Amino acid sequence: MGNVYGYVRVSTREQNEDRQMVALKEVQVPEENIYIDKQSGKNFNRPMYRRMLKRLKQDDLVYIKSIDRLGRNYEEILEQWRVLTREKCVDIVVLDMPLLDTRRGKDLMGTFLSDIVLQVLSFVAQNERENIRQRQKEGIEAAKQRGVRFGRPMQPLPENFGQICLQWSRKEITGREAAQLCNMSTTSFYRKVGRRGERG
């Protein structure tokens, strides 16, 4: 038997990978062989996954907590599974789904069953990703209808803004000077007065 590896993925830097790490340590994956990516599962352009892939040799074993940690794109999950099991000739164990353990059932029936389970779970993973995106979109739309504003909050205009605009329009001061007096960038100043390009 070759080396044992673990792969962990969370969608954002804020998410916690502890649950996956605990599961991998329970099956005694060496810590130095655990690869962690903190990004979306929409594709496999992930630095740590790529690094692990380069290290894998025939008869190595890769553990993952669940199939959606591998990815959330149906076709790409199936393709990567093929790359790992057929091209790299490594075994994969999905801890949350004992049927997805390529060490068992290497006969035709075992392969057939694991292929069916893999296809179903890959579909579920992608479907969940699309549902998450739809829920986010609906949530943002509902928040906008309630008057929630997204992006940076609008800064209130300084009390002397009108006077400074008047001086600028009379060419008594430049746009840059006007912006400095208003404590804002030149671009912001022009945006506020509805102009483009500097005058004066």
N, C-alpha and C positions, 0 to 999 in steps of 0.2 A: 504493500500500500504506500501511496505517496504522501505528500504533505496535506495538512488540513487547513482550510481557509474559511473565513466568514465574511459575508458582505452585509453592510448596514446602509440604509438610505432613509433620510428624512427630507421632507419637501422644502423646508426653510431652515435658516440658521437658528431661528428661535425655537424650533421643535426639539424635543429631547429624545436622544437615541438610547436612553438607559434600558428600556424594556427589551430592546433587541440585543443589547450588549449582555444583559443578564442571561438571556436564552442561549447565546453563543458560548458564554462561559460555562453554563451548565453541561454543554456537550464537549467541554474542554478544548475549545478552539484557542490556540495560543494568541495572546493579545497582539503580538507583533504581526500576526497573519490576518488581523481584522481590518478591513478596508471600509472607510466611512465616507459617503458623499452626502452633502447637504444641498440638494437641489431637486427639481421636479423630476418625476419619472416618465415624462413624455417621450424622451429618447434616451439613447445610451451614450451620448457625448458627455460622459462624466469622468473627471480625471482619475479618481481612485478606482472606479470600476475598470477603466482602461489599464491602469497600472497592475491591478490584480490579474487581468486577462493575460498580460504579457508574462507574468510569473508562472501561470498555470502550466503544469506538465501532465502527461498521461498518468492516469491512476491517482491524481490528486482528488481531494474531496472538498466541495464548497457547501457550506451551510448558509441558508437565509431563513429569516423568521417567517415570512409569508410571501406569497408570489407578488403582491403589489409592492413589496420592498425592492424586488428586482426591477419592476417597471410598471407603467400603466398604459402602455400602447400595445394593443392585442398582437398585431403582426410582428412588432419588434421583440416582444417577449418570446414568441415562438421561434423567431430567427436566432435570438441569443441562446435560447435553450439548445437549438440545433448546433450552434457554434461550440458551445461548451461540451455537449455530450458526444457529438460526432466528429468535429474537427479537433478539439482539444483532448477528447477522450477522457474527460473528468466526470466524476459522479456529482450529483446535486441532491441535497436533502432540504426539503421545505418543511421546517419544524411544525408549522401549524396544520400541515396536510400530509399525514404519514403515507398516503398513496403516492405522493410525489417524492419518492426515494429511489433514485436510479440504481442503487446497489442491489435492490430486490427485483425479482421478476424480469430478468433480462431475456426471457423467452418471448415468443411472439405475443402471447396473451398478456404478459406483464407490460410489454412495451405498448400494446394497443390500449390497455386500461389507463396507463399513465399519460399517454397522448390525449385521451379523451378528457381526463381530469385537468390536464394542463390547459387545453383549449377552453374549457368551461371557466376555469379560474382566471385565465388571461382576459377573456371576454368580460367577466365580472369586474376585474381591475380597471379596464378601460371605461366600462360603463359608469363605474363609480367616479372616475376622474371627470367624465363629461357631466355627471350629475352635480359634482362639486362646483364646476365652472358655471353651470346653469343657476345653481343656488346663489353663488356670488353675484352673478349678473342681476338676478331678481332682487337680492338684498340691496345692491347699490341703487337700483331703480326705485325701490320703495323708500330708501333713505332720501334720495333726491326729491321725491314727491312730498316728503315731510319737511323739506327745506334744508336738509343737511348738505353742507357745502364740502366738497372734496378739494384737496390741494392745500397750499399754504393759506392761512387766513389773511384776509385783506387788512393791510395796515391803514389806520386812520390817517387822513391828510393833516399836515401840520396847520396850525391856526393861520399862519402867514402865507399859505399856499396861494390864495387869490392875489395878494399883493405881489408876490414873487412872479407869478404868471404875467401880471400886468407889466412889471419891469422887463421881463424877458420879451414879451410881445412888442415893447417899445424899443427893443434892442439896447436897453441900458445895461443888461448883463447877458452873458452867454448861457447856453443851455447847461453847460457843465457847472457854471457858477450857481445857476438856479437849482440844479439838482443837489449840490453841496449844501446850499442854504436850507433845502427841504430835507436834508439827511437821507437821501435816496440815490440810487444809481441814475446815471443819465438816461438809460433805457426806460427805467420806471417813470422818470419825470415826463419823458415824451409820451409814454403810454397814457399817463394820467391826463395830460392836456390834449390827447387825441392827435398828436403830431408824429411824423416820422422824419428823421434827419435833423441835424442841429442847425440852429439859426444863430446869428450874431457872432 
